[in-house]
Structure formats: structure tokens, C-alpha cells
Amino acid sequence: MGFNCGIVGLPNVGKSTLFNALTATAAAQAANYPFCTIEPNVGRVAVPDTRLNDLARIGKSQTIVATQLEFVDIAGLVRGASKGEGLGNQFLGNIRETDAILHVLRCFEDENITHVEKGVDPIRDKEIIETELMISDLESLEKRIEPLRKKAKGGDKDATVQVTIMEKCLEVLRDGKPARVVVPATDDETKFYHQLQLLTSKPVLYICNVLEKDAEKGNAMTERVAAMAKAENAQHVVICAAIEAEIAQLSTDEEKTEFLSSIGLTEPGLNRVIRAGYKLLDLITFFTVGPKEARAWTVKRNAKAPQAAGVIHTDFERGFIRAETIDFNDFVTLGGEVAAKEGGKMRQEGKADRVKDGEIMLVRLNV
């Protein structure tokens, strides 16, 4: 599967509670003291997609298999993490392995839950963590750039491009901005930019953790986070981690629906988190449908048809000839593969064609 989001934040903001709810397990211990999460916990969750139900019904599929997203619960960060304070070095290393960051911000007052900074301020908390990440990125780049400068002076073309993109990142970091604001100018710069694996180059989703009474509309703190996210061209989601933990303990969909209705909500906040994480990673979904199963698959946006085939099975990319695809709406409206084909709605797509979200795909192979 290969796509994951790291759940980060200061200690005691609700990271592990959120993770437990996401995975519906008690794998990550949630306790009222810093560093209760010592090793990163990993869990995979299904991405909610009602289209699968329609496809399974029309295709008379025996089972439904949703696509999944991986979440990593990472130990809490404190000031000085870039210098090794708390579990800083381990924390930073764990973030580096993720594709995106879900930054949990505490947006509620509760005298029974301590705050490592002795007061609740989500904007300050965000700045603490981002500052530590930027310091770490700065130090990493400053160590790596000098040997490359020597190679560039010697005429090494790759080193010249690497130095160019590293200097762009250093400039914004020294200006107090994350590396994600850098826009590489060429394909080569883009390639080396991603190879740098900078902590602040990763896309971020802010998750506002609130009390039950604010789960639907948020509060003054979440409004501040929303304004901050808008200024950064980022996204935010408001949830109550405590509510999500309760929902996760219910065994049936009927019980969950009844519970949500009783507190004035229409769906779990986690559904929004999962969808937002999926969007954050710039992923799309395509489907395969048959009597055995209706299944969702994940690829990066703009992936070509052979790459999508390779997600189904690695041999499929190597032996790819073409893909026969049907748009979801055509499949549902016309009543399945045969009717869509007869209605002229099945397309033949070659190696250069890009996969679209919602397509039903049948791969033709050279075995």
C-alpha cells in the first residue's frame, strides 16, 4: 500500500486517543503523562467510499475490499527536540519516514489534563513543533551542502542541481518558513527536492481536538487554527477524539449511527480525517469489479495506466498491453460492464494514458 500519515503533536493533545479510534484498537496506550507513546504505532484503516457498495451490488460481488491508508502514532515532541530533548531524535526520525503529517492541536481547556506548556494555545503549539522541524532541516542541509558545492565546482551536473534546490530550501528555512513553500523550477530539481526528505517539505493537515460540545461547530480556538491554515493554503479538520474513541468501541453500524444521532452528528469525525489525509497525499481511487469482489485501489494522481495495473499485481505493469476502463457514473447508470460496453462507454487506454478517479479498470496483459 505504501502511503502513510504520521500523527504528531505535543504530549497530551490527543494523538494516541485519535490513533486508537482510527484503528479501533488499544495498541497505543493513551495516558495522562508525556511520552506514553514510546515506539511509533502503525495501523491501517479503510478509506470510506460509498461507491463500493453500488459497484458490489451491480457486479453481484461476494465481498467488498476498501482501499487503505496507514497511520503512524509518533511520540510527543517538546521544545528542544532538534537538540535531542525528550524523545526528539527518535521523533524526528519517525516523521522522516512518513508521507504526510497530521498535526493534532489541542483546542480545549480541561484542568484534569495537563499541558506540557502549562496552558492551551494551539497556534503556539503548532509553532513549537514547526520550529523544531525547521531547525532539524536547517542543520541537515548545512551539513550536506558543502561537499556538494565542491562537486558542483568540479562540473558535476547532478551536484549543481542539488545545490540549487538545497540553497532555495535553506533560504526559506532561514526566513522562518517551511520547505514546503519551495517550488522546484525543473523536473531535476523536483527529483532532488523529494530525495532530500525534509521534515518541513511534507504536506500538513491540522486536526483540532475539541470537547464534545464543540464537535459540530468548533470554538474560538478552532477558528484561529482555520485562519492559520487558510493563510498557509492548508486544510484543517475539527473532531472530538474522546467521541471518536467511544464510537470505536461500538460493534455495529446501527449502534454507531444511533450514538452519532444522539449527539447531533451525521458521521464520525474520523471519516473526515481519513478523507482529508487521502486528499492531502494527492491520491485517487480506481476500482476492479467481479463476482468475487469489488475492490478499491490507490494510486497517485496522474499515474499512468501501467502504474495502476502494477498496484493490482507487479507482473501486471510489466506485461501491460492496455486497460479497458468505464467511468463510475456510466457503470452505475447503465447497470454494469456489459451494458456500458454495449453503450459505447468502455474506453481502451494505452501506456501513456492516465488513470482517473472512479474508473473501473480491466487490465489486458501479455502473459
DRENFI-506390 format. One record per residue (C-alpha): y, z, x; residue in one letter. Coordinates in nm, 4 decimals. Layout:
BEGIN
          v          w          u   residuo
          Y          Z          X         A
...
//
This chain:
BEGIN
          v          w          u   residuo
     0.0000     0.0000     0.0000         M
     0.2375     0.0922     0.2814         G
     0.5656     0.1760     0.1024         F
     0.6808     0.5361     0.1104         N
     0.9789     0.7575     0.0392         C
     1.0494     1.0780     0.2299         G
     1.1743     1.3684     0.0168         I
     1.4364     1.5537     0.2222         V
     1.6943     1.8256     0.1765         G
     1.7968     2.1711     0.2884         L
     1.5481     2.4551     0.2333         P
     1.5197     2.5847    -0.1239         N
     1.6759     2.2890    -0.3049         V
     1.3573     2.1969    -0.4948         G
     1.1884     1.9422    -0.2671         K
     0.8372     2.0855    -0.2888         S
     0.8678     2.1580    -0.6605         T
     0.9630     1.7941    -0.7103         L
     0.6775     1.6765    -0.4887         F
     0.4251     1.8923    -0.6744         N
     0.5406     1.7441    -1.0016         A
     0.5321     1.3900    -0.8635         L
     0.1744     1.4203    -0.7502         T
     0.0683     1.6693    -1.0213         A
    -0.0906     1.8839    -0.7524         T
    -0.0206     2.2136    -0.5841         A
    -0.0702     2.0618    -0.2404         A
     0.2804     2.1530    -0.1271         A
     0.3492     2.5252    -0.1515         Q
     0.6746     2.5929    -0.3337         A
     0.8108     2.9335    -0.2395         A
     1.1474     3.1003    -0.2188         N
     1.1885     3.1042     0.1568         Y
     1.2858     2.8431     0.4173         P
     1.0194     2.6292     0.5843         F
     0.7445     2.6965     0.3308         C
     0.6534     2.3314     0.3879         T
     0.5344     2.3130     0.7484         I
     0.3474     1.9833     0.7552         E
     0.4545     1.6774     0.5594         P
     0.2548     1.6437     0.2407         N
     0.1723     1.2966     0.1196         V
     0.0955     1.1898    -0.2350         G
     0.0685     0.8614    -0.4189         R
     0.1883     0.8170    -0.7749         V
     0.1585     0.5338    -1.0260         A
     0.4746     0.3348    -1.0945         V
     0.5375     0.3424    -1.4743         P
     0.5208    -0.0120    -1.6128         D
     0.4618    -0.0710    -1.9842         T
     0.3945    -0.4411    -1.9177         R
     0.0437    -0.3493    -1.8004         L
    -0.0516    -0.2282    -2.1481         N
     0.0419    -0.5642    -2.3022         D
    -0.1428    -0.7584    -2.0319         L
    -0.4580    -0.5470    -2.0708         A
    -0.4525    -0.5877    -2.4484         R
    -0.4136    -0.9657    -2.4354         I
    -0.6528    -1.0106    -2.1438         G
    -0.9057    -0.7698    -2.3008         K
    -0.9200    -0.5885    -1.9681         S
    -1.1519    -0.2888    -1.9396         Q
    -0.9188    -0.0913    -1.7135         T
    -0.5542    -0.0736    -1.6088         I
    -0.4583    -0.0241    -1.2435         V
    -0.0910     0.0511    -1.1793         A
     0.0796    -0.0124    -0.8502         T
     0.1585     0.2974    -0.6476         Q
     0.4364     0.4451    -0.4408         L
     0.3858     0.7027    -0.1682         E
     0.5976     1.0163    -0.1435         F
     0.6191     1.2423     0.1608         V
     0.7385     1.6025     0.1269         D
     0.9136     1.6843     0.4548         I
     1.0013     2.0316     0.5871         A
     1.3539     2.1552     0.5135         G
     1.6387     2.0860     0.7532         L
     1.9077     2.3249     0.8769         V
     2.2225     2.2910     1.0849         R
     2.1371     2.2093     1.4450         G
     1.8157     2.0241     1.3607         A
     1.9130     1.7437     1.6001         S
     1.9130     2.0110     1.8740         K
     1.5749     2.1467     1.7679         G
     1.6903     2.4238     1.5330         E
     1.4420     2.5266     1.2647         G
     1.1802     2.2541     1.2427         L
     1.4366     1.9928     1.3368         G
     1.2492     1.7766     1.5830         N
     0.9400     1.7623     1.3619         Q
     1.1518     1.6960     1.0532         F
     1.3397     1.4095     1.2177         L
     1.0187     1.2551     1.3472         G
     0.8659     1.2633     0.9996         N
     1.1703     1.0931     0.8453         I
     1.1491     0.8154     1.1026         R
     0.8072     0.7163     0.9654         E
     0.9313     0.6651     0.6077         T
     1.0789     0.3523     0.4491         D
     1.3454     0.5245     0.2389         A
     1.4940     0.8690     0.1826         I
     1.5082     1.0632    -0.1438         L
     1.7725     1.3273    -0.0750         H
     1.7334     1.6267    -0.3073         V
     2.0589     1.8117    -0.3715         L
     2.0751     2.1473    -0.5451         R
     2.3188     2.1255    -0.8348         C
     2.2677     2.4640    -0.9995         F
     2.3554     2.8295    -0.9484         E
     2.0767     3.0887    -0.9509         D
     2.1187     3.4252    -0.7802         E
     1.7393     3.4629    -0.7652         N
     1.7002     3.1564    -0.5418         I
     1.8604     3.1950    -0.2024         T
     2.0571     2.9148    -0.0378         H
     2.0429     2.8781     0.3378         V
     2.4208     2.8095     0.3431         E
     2.4979     3.1164     0.1260         K
     2.6489     2.9080    -0.1531         G
     2.5833     2.5973    -0.3629         V
     2.7704     2.2775    -0.2734         D
     2.5727     1.9513    -0.2945         P
     2.8339     1.7430    -0.1102         I
     2.8398     1.9861     0.1825         R
     2.4598     1.9931     0.1860         D
     2.4458     1.6134     0.1977         K
     2.6950     1.6061     0.4850         E
     2.4956     1.8643     0.6836         I
     2.1821     1.6557     0.6741         I
     2.3548     1.3230     0.7302         E
     2.5439     1.4664     1.0281         T
     2.2188     1.5800     1.1878         E
     2.0647     1.2371     1.1313         L
     2.3681     1.0621     1.2784         M
     2.3655     1.2865     1.5867         I
     1.9985     1.2108     1.6390         S
     2.0620     0.8355     1.6051         D
     2.3561     0.8506     1.8465         L
     2.1534     1.0296     2.1117         E
     1.8625     0.7903     2.0669         S
     2.0807     0.4802     2.1047         L
     2.2752     0.6164     2.4015         E
     1.9501     0.6776     2.5878         K
     1.8091     0.3334     2.5116         R
     2.1097     0.1077     2.5557         I
     2.1786     0.1418     2.9318         E
     1.8500    -0.0148     3.0550         P
     1.9018    -0.2981     2.8054         L
     2.2560    -0.3599     2.9280         R
     2.1166    -0.4156     3.2773         K
     1.8622    -0.6647     3.1409         K
     2.1329    -0.8412     2.9406         A
     2.3489    -0.8812     3.2515         K
     2.0458    -1.0397     3.4166         G
     2.0316    -1.3062     3.1465         G
     1.7600    -1.1620     2.9194         D
     1.8351    -1.3191     2.5776         K
     1.6454    -1.0605     2.3715         D
     1.8183    -0.7771     2.5548         A
     2.1565    -0.9400     2.4859         T
     2.0890    -0.9439     2.1111         V
     1.9541    -0.5883     2.1199         Q
     2.2631    -0.4614     2.2994         V
     2.4871    -0.6390     2.0477         T
     2.3264    -0.4762     1.7438         I
     2.2995    -0.1374     1.9154         M
     2.6699    -0.1425     2.0008         E
     2.7507    -0.2195     1.6359         K
     2.5433     0.0813     1.5297         C
     2.6997     0.3065     1.7936         L
     3.0476     0.2084     1.6768         E
     2.9895     0.3114     1.3151         V
     2.7992     0.6276     1.4101         L
     3.0823     0.7403     1.6385         R
     3.3145     0.6771     1.3459         D
     3.1104     0.9219     1.1367         G
     2.9313     0.6609     0.9271         K
     2.5551     0.6000     0.8848         P
     2.3917     0.2991     1.0496         A
     2.3032     0.1528     0.7079         R
     2.6605     0.0209     0.6768         V
     2.5969    -0.2188     0.9675         V
     2.5387    -0.5800     0.8596         V
     2.3462    -0.7806     1.1224         P
     2.5019    -1.1245     1.1831         A
     2.1858    -1.3211     1.2643         T
     1.8115    -1.3174     1.1958         D
     1.7501    -1.1961     1.5515         D
     1.9952    -0.9097     1.5047         E
     1.8222    -0.8206     1.1775         T
     1.4820    -0.8135     1.3509         K
     1.6002    -0.5810     1.6291         F
     1.8030    -0.3678     1.3864         Y
     1.4841    -0.2839     1.1948         H
     1.2955    -0.2212     1.5203         Q
     1.5466     0.0497     1.6126         L
     1.4081     0.2687     1.3285         Q
     1.7332     0.4597     1.2993         L
     1.7251     0.7542     1.0620         L
     2.0575     0.6628     0.9014         T
     1.9610     0.2976     0.8542         S
     1.7177     0.3910     0.5758         K
     1.8266     0.3435     0.2128         P
     1.9019     0.6697     0.0291         V
     1.8639     0.7865    -0.3302         L
     2.0351     1.1137    -0.4225         Y
     1.8365     1.3366    -0.6588         I
     2.0412     1.6032    -0.8362         C
     1.8230     1.9027    -0.9186         N
     1.9693     2.0910    -1.2162         V
     1.8814     2.3657    -1.4628         L
     1.7091     2.2788    -1.7918         E
     2.0323     2.2924    -1.9911         K
     2.1823     2.0173    -1.7730         D
     1.8763     1.7915    -1.7540         A
     2.0091     1.5370    -2.0027         E
     2.3781     1.5090    -1.9202         K
     2.4183     1.6752    -1.5814         G
     2.7105     1.9025    -1.4876         N
     3.0241     1.9182    -1.2745         A
     2.8190     1.9167    -0.9535         M
     2.6213     1.6073    -1.0514         T
     2.9490     1.4323    -1.1386         E
     3.0654     1.4920    -0.7815         R
     2.7394     1.3510    -0.6488         V
     2.7718     1.0488    -0.8776         A
     3.1213     0.9794    -0.7436         A
     2.9971     1.0149    -0.3856         M
     2.7021     0.7823    -0.4491         A
     2.9288     0.5224    -0.6107         K
     3.1614     0.5302    -0.3091         A
     2.8602     0.4671    -0.0830         E
     2.7204     0.1957    -0.3105         N
     2.4170     0.4219    -0.3530         A
     2.2250     0.5495    -0.6562         Q
     2.1619     0.8959    -0.7958         H
     1.9208     1.0471    -1.0494         V
     1.9593     1.3781    -1.2384         V
     1.6414     1.5786    -1.3005         I
     1.5285     1.9350    -1.3547         C
     1.2448     1.9914    -1.1070         A
     1.1337     2.3017    -1.2996         A
     1.0898     2.0943    -1.6186         I
     0.9001     1.8274    -1.4265         E
     0.6675     2.0940    -1.2869         A
     0.5933     2.2146    -1.6410         E
     0.5267     1.8608    -1.7639         I
     0.2884     1.8022    -1.4750         A
     0.0715     2.0894    -1.5948         Q
     0.0203     1.9373    -1.9404         L
    -0.3073     1.7494    -1.9747         S
    -0.2379     1.4825    -2.2391         T
     0.0372     1.2299    -2.3083         D
     0.0727     1.3750    -2.6582         E
     0.1464     1.7209    -2.5173         E
     0.3986     1.5771    -2.2730         K
     0.5741     1.3779    -2.5454         T
     0.5906     1.6832    -2.7729         E
     0.7269     1.9009    -2.4919         F
     0.9930     1.6457    -2.3969         L
     1.0963     1.6070    -2.7596         S
     1.1310     1.9837    -2.7946         S
     1.3916     1.9911    -2.5192         I
     1.5719     1.6731    -2.6239         G
     1.4387     1.4318    -2.3599         L
     1.2718     1.0942    -2.4120         T
     1.0823     1.0584    -2.0829         E
     1.0083     1.2626    -1.7704         P
     1.2823     1.2533    -1.5102         G
     1.0143     1.1652    -1.2593         L
     0.9768     0.8226    -1.4213         N
     1.3386     0.7550    -1.3314         R
     1.2828     0.8837    -0.9772         V
     0.9796     0.6598    -0.9274         I
     1.1528     0.3526    -1.0684         R
     1.4630     0.4244    -0.8626         A
     1.2518     0.4658    -0.5488         G
     1.0802     0.1360    -0.6213         Y
     1.4174    -0.0342    -0.6626         K
     1.5528     0.1389    -0.3518         L
     1.2790    -0.0220    -0.1433         L
     1.3640    -0.3603    -0.2995         D
     1.0134    -0.4083    -0.4336         L
     0.8857    -0.6281    -0.7150         I
     0.5620    -0.6305    -0.9130         T
     0.3242    -0.9154    -0.9853         F
     0.0003    -0.8948    -1.1831         F
    -0.3574    -1.0117    -1.1932         T
    -0.5343    -1.0070    -1.5300         V
    -0.9011    -1.0456    -1.6170         G
    -1.1784    -0.8913    -1.8292         P
    -1.2479    -0.6320    -1.5597         K
    -0.8923    -0.5080    -1.5042         E
    -0.5211    -0.5685    -1.5494         A
    -0.3639    -0.4765    -1.2189         R
    -0.0129    -0.4451    -1.0761         A
     0.0614    -0.5320    -0.7137         W
     0.3644    -0.4584    -0.4968         T
     0.5497    -0.6895    -0.2603         V
     0.8962    -0.7007    -0.1089         K
     1.1453    -0.9115    -0.2991         R
     1.1484    -1.2737    -0.1778         N
     0.7909    -1.2509    -0.0469         A
     0.6182    -1.5875    -0.0374         K
     0.3045    -1.6622    -0.2380         A
     0.0610    -1.6368     0.0598         P
     0.2009    -1.2920     0.1455         Q
     0.1454    -1.1775    -0.2119         A
    -0.2084    -1.3148    -0.2011         A
    -0.2629    -1.1138     0.1172         G
    -0.1762    -0.7940    -0.0703         V
    -0.4716    -0.8577    -0.3008         I
    -0.7008    -0.9194    -0.0016         H
    -0.6174    -1.0001     0.3603         T
    -0.8530    -1.3012     0.3527         D
    -0.6528    -1.4480     0.0645         F
    -0.3462    -1.5050     0.2813         E
    -0.5483    -1.6797     0.5483         R
    -0.7317    -1.9048     0.3002         G
    -0.4390    -1.9598     0.0628         F
    -0.4121    -2.3088    -0.0894         I
    -0.1892    -2.2460    -0.3904         R
    -0.1173    -1.9943    -0.6655         A
    -0.1219    -2.0590    -1.0374         E
     0.1408    -1.8385    -1.1997         T
     0.2602    -1.7547    -1.5508         I
     0.5739    -1.5559    -1.6350         D
     0.5044    -1.2291    -1.8146         F
     0.7045    -1.3251    -2.1249         N
     0.5207    -1.6564    -2.1582         D
     0.1821    -1.4860    -2.1135         F
     0.2587    -1.2318    -2.3868         V
     0.4384    -1.4656    -2.6276         T
     0.1723    -1.7368    -2.6142         L
    -0.1216    -1.4962    -2.6084         G
    -0.2833    -1.5269    -2.2684         G
    -0.3747    -1.7559    -1.9801         E
    -0.5415    -2.0397    -2.1738         V
    -0.2605    -2.0712    -2.4292         A
     0.0049    -2.0526    -2.1582         A
    -0.1678    -2.3265    -1.9617         K
    -0.2015    -2.5463    -2.2707         E
     0.1644    -2.4831    -2.3470         G
     0.2700    -2.6075    -2.0042         G
     0.3816    -2.2635    -1.8857         K
     0.1467    -2.2339    -1.5875         M
     0.3068    -2.3314    -1.2553         R
     0.1486    -2.4465    -0.9313         Q
     0.3099    -2.2652    -0.6390         E
     0.2593    -2.3507    -0.2724         G
     0.3001    -2.1706     0.0581         K
     0.6795    -2.1947     0.0567         A
     0.7292    -2.0642    -0.2989         D
     0.8487    -1.7097    -0.3530         R
     0.6894    -1.4609    -0.5898         V
     0.8928    -1.3484    -0.8911         K
     0.8823    -1.0093    -1.0586         D
     0.6438    -1.0043    -1.3555         G
     0.4411    -1.3116    -1.2656         E
     0.0713    -1.3215    -1.3451         I
    -0.0985    -1.4806    -1.0445         M
    -0.4282    -1.6603    -0.9891         L
    -0.4921    -1.7482    -0.6240         V
    -0.6756    -2.0648    -0.5218         R
    -0.8482    -2.0360    -0.1845         L
    -1.0082    -2.2427     0.0854         N
    -1.3127    -2.0225     0.1458         V
//
